[in-house]
Amino acid sequence: MWQGTINIQVPAETDEPLLIPNKRIPGRDSIDLDSNQDFLIRPCKLKGVVGLQILPVDKATGEPRGHHVSKIIEISLKEKIDLRPDEELEVELQEFDESY
């Protein structure tokens, strides 16, 4: 897989605090180029490669939007990784809220 993002299905029993990243940053939505877009992010590793868990924030409501409700997280990687068809992946999510 080349540098970019990958959507990963997590187990159904995964608690919501694991699905919602904990740091909010401003950014730009590549689809809606005319407006600013905030994102929630969390550092992570996938197959030893550093990346970020990313979740866009709805501009109107301020609520996270994405596939987290369906237990899917989006990971952005900084380097190319090799994947095999149907390979089971393990994502190391980091920097959790102390209350979790």
Short mmCIF file of the C-alpha atoms (twelve columns), coordinates in Angstrom:
data_MODEL
# 
_entry.id   MODEL 
# 
loop_
_atom_site.group_PDB 
_atom_site.id 
_atom_site.type_symbol 
_atom_site.label_atom_id 
_atom_site.label_alt_id 
_atom_site.label_comp_id 
_atom_site.label_asym_id 
_atom_site.label_seq_id 
_atom_site.Cartn_x 
_atom_site.Cartn_y 
_atom_site.Cartn_z 
_atom_site.pdbx_PDB_model_num 
ATOM 1   C CA . MET A 1   0.000   0.000   0.000  1 
ATOM 2   C CA . TRP A 2   1.308   3.448   -0.864 1 
ATOM 3   C CA . GLN A 3   1.352   6.412   1.473  1 
ATOM 4   C CA . GLY A 4   -2.212  7.486   2.221  1 
ATOM 5   C CA . THR A 5   -5.125  6.317   4.310  1 
ATOM 6   C CA . ILE A 6   -6.585  2.915   5.056  1 
ATOM 7   C CA . ASN A 7   -9.937  2.095   6.666  1 
ATOM 8   C CA . ILE A 8   -9.760  -0.713  9.209  1 
ATOM 9   C CA . GLN A 9   -12.717 -2.649  10.619 1 
ATOM 10  C CA . VAL A 10  -12.276 -3.099  14.370 1 
ATOM 11  C CA . PRO A 11  -13.995 -5.753  16.530 1 
ATOM 12  C CA . ALA A 12  -17.662 -5.053  17.328 1 
ATOM 13  C CA . GLU A 13  -16.954 -4.985  21.071 1 
ATOM 14  C CA . THR A 14  -14.494 -2.069  20.718 1 
ATOM 15  C CA . ASP A 15  -15.411 0.744   23.132 1 
ATOM 16  C CA . GLU A 16  -16.166 4.206   21.716 1 
ATOM 17  C CA . PRO A 17  -13.192 5.955   23.433 1 
ATOM 18  C CA . LEU A 18  -10.935 3.831   21.215 1 
ATOM 19  C CA . LEU A 19  -12.818 4.926   18.096 1 
ATOM 20  C CA . ILE A 20  -12.729 8.677   18.803 1 
ATOM 21  C CA . PRO A 21  -9.253  10.290  18.616 1 
ATOM 22  C CA . ASN A 22  -8.470  12.730  21.414 1 
ATOM 23  C CA . LYS A 23  -6.651  15.703  19.840 1 
ATOM 24  C CA . ARG A 24  -8.424  18.309  17.687 1 
ATOM 25  C CA . ILE A 25  -6.502  20.112  14.941 1 
ATOM 26  C CA . PRO A 26  -7.484  22.437  12.087 1 
ATOM 27  C CA . GLY A 27  -6.995  21.189  8.570  1 
ATOM 28  C CA . ARG A 28  -8.429  21.227  5.090  1 
ATOM 29  C CA . ASP A 29  -10.944 18.791  3.642  1 
ATOM 30  C CA . SER A 30  -9.621  17.575  0.272  1 
ATOM 31  C CA . ILE A 31  -13.186 17.291  -1.070 1 
ATOM 32  C CA . ASP A 32  -14.566 20.613  0.210  1 
ATOM 33  C CA . LEU A 33  -11.648 22.887  -0.738 1 
ATOM 34  C CA . ASP A 34  -13.441 26.155  0.037  1 
ATOM 35  C CA . SER A 35  -13.666 25.605  3.761  1 
ATOM 36  C CA . ASN A 36  -11.562 24.744  6.762  1 
ATOM 37  C CA . GLN A 37  -12.106 21.374  8.384  1 
ATOM 38  C CA . ASP A 38  -11.189 20.304  11.900 1 
ATOM 39  C CA . PHE A 39  -10.022 16.765  12.530 1 
ATOM 40  C CA . LEU A 40  -9.628  14.597  15.588 1 
ATOM 41  C CA . ILE A 41  -6.324  12.723  15.502 1 
ATOM 42  C CA . ARG A 42  -4.393  10.184  17.561 1 
ATOM 43  C CA . PRO A 43  -0.878  8.884   16.908 1 
ATOM 44  C CA . CYS A 44  -0.686  5.212   15.986 1 
ATOM 45  C CA . LYS A 45  1.459   2.531   14.380 1 
ATOM 46  C CA . LEU A 46  0.475   -0.023  11.772 1 
ATOM 47  C CA . LYS A 47  2.987   -2.765  11.003 1 
ATOM 48  C CA . GLY A 48  5.609   -0.619  12.752 1 
ATOM 49  C CA . VAL A 49  4.930   2.416   10.529 1 
ATOM 50  C CA . VAL A 50  4.037   5.684   12.269 1 
ATOM 51  C CA . GLY A 51  0.732   7.256   11.320 1 
ATOM 52  C CA . LEU A 52  -2.379  8.980   12.632 1 
ATOM 53  C CA . GLN A 53  -5.887  7.827   13.370 1 
ATOM 54  C CA . ILE A 54  -8.059  10.524  11.751 1 
ATOM 55  C CA . LEU A 55  -11.706 11.475  12.210 1 
ATOM 56  C CA . PRO A 56  -13.262 14.583  10.598 1 
ATOM 57  C CA . VAL A 57  -15.397 16.891  12.727 1 
ATOM 58  C CA . ASP A 58  -18.745 18.033  11.280 1 
ATOM 59  C CA . LYS A 59  -18.498 21.778  10.626 1 
ATOM 60  C CA . ALA A 60  -22.155 22.441  11.479 1 
ATOM 61  C CA . THR A 61  -22.572 20.348  14.653 1 
ATOM 62  C CA . GLY A 62  -19.009 20.024  15.964 1 
ATOM 63  C CA . GLU A 63  -19.575 16.268  16.294 1 
ATOM 64  C CA . PRO A 64  -17.236 13.596  14.887 1 
ATOM 65  C CA . ARG A 65  -18.358 12.258  11.523 1 
ATOM 66  C CA . GLY A 66  -17.119 9.188   9.780  1 
ATOM 67  C CA . HIS A 67  -17.415 5.447   9.948  1 
ATOM 68  C CA . HIS A 68  -16.660 5.093   13.683 1 
ATOM 69  C CA . VAL A 69  -20.324 4.187   14.312 1 
ATOM 70  C CA . SER A 70  -19.777 1.167   12.046 1 
ATOM 71  C CA . LYS A 71  -16.593 0.284   13.991 1 
ATOM 72  C CA . ILE A 72  -14.284 1.441   11.196 1 
ATOM 73  C CA . ILE A 73  -11.292 3.680   11.874 1 
ATOM 74  C CA . GLU A 74  -9.264  5.618   9.312  1 
ATOM 75  C CA . ILE A 75  -5.490  5.501   9.533  1 
ATOM 76  C CA . SER A 76  -3.137  7.812   7.624  1 
ATOM 77  C CA . LEU A 77  0.375   6.429   7.163  1 
ATOM 78  C CA . LYS A 78  3.624   8.283   6.572  1 
ATOM 79  C CA . GLU A 79  5.295   5.472   4.640  1 
ATOM 80  C CA . LYS A 80  4.477   2.656   2.257  1 
ATOM 81  C CA . ILE A 81  3.600   -0.709  3.809  1 
ATOM 82  C CA . ASP A 82  3.230   -4.095  2.171  1 
ATOM 83  C CA . LEU A 83  -0.109  -5.866  2.600  1 
ATOM 84  C CA . ARG A 84  -1.212  -9.369  1.680  1 
ATOM 85  C CA . PRO A 85  -4.796  -10.074 0.568  1 
ATOM 86  C CA . ASP A 86  -7.017  -10.725 3.623  1 
ATOM 87  C CA . GLU A 87  -4.146  -9.900  5.993  1 
ATOM 88  C CA . GLU A 88  -5.255  -9.304  9.572  1 
ATOM 89  C CA . LEU A 89  -3.808  -6.010  10.824 1 
ATOM 90  C CA . GLU A 90  -3.161  -4.761  14.330 1 
ATOM 91  C CA . VAL A 91  -3.148  -1.004  14.921 1 
ATOM 92  C CA . GLU A 92  -1.336  0.350   17.978 1 
ATOM 93  C CA . LEU A 93  -3.352  3.407   19.076 1 
ATOM 94  C CA . GLN A 94  -1.488  5.739   21.435 1 
ATOM 95  C CA . GLU A 95  -2.093  8.673   23.811 1 
ATOM 96  C CA . PHE A 96  -5.354  7.728   25.503 1 
ATOM 97  C CA . ASP A 97  -7.311  9.971   27.852 1 
ATOM 98  C CA . GLU A 98  -6.399  9.191   31.478 1 
ATOM 99  C CA . SER A 99  -10.085 8.617   32.353 1 
ATOM 100 C CA . TYR A 100 -10.465 5.664   29.980 1 
# 
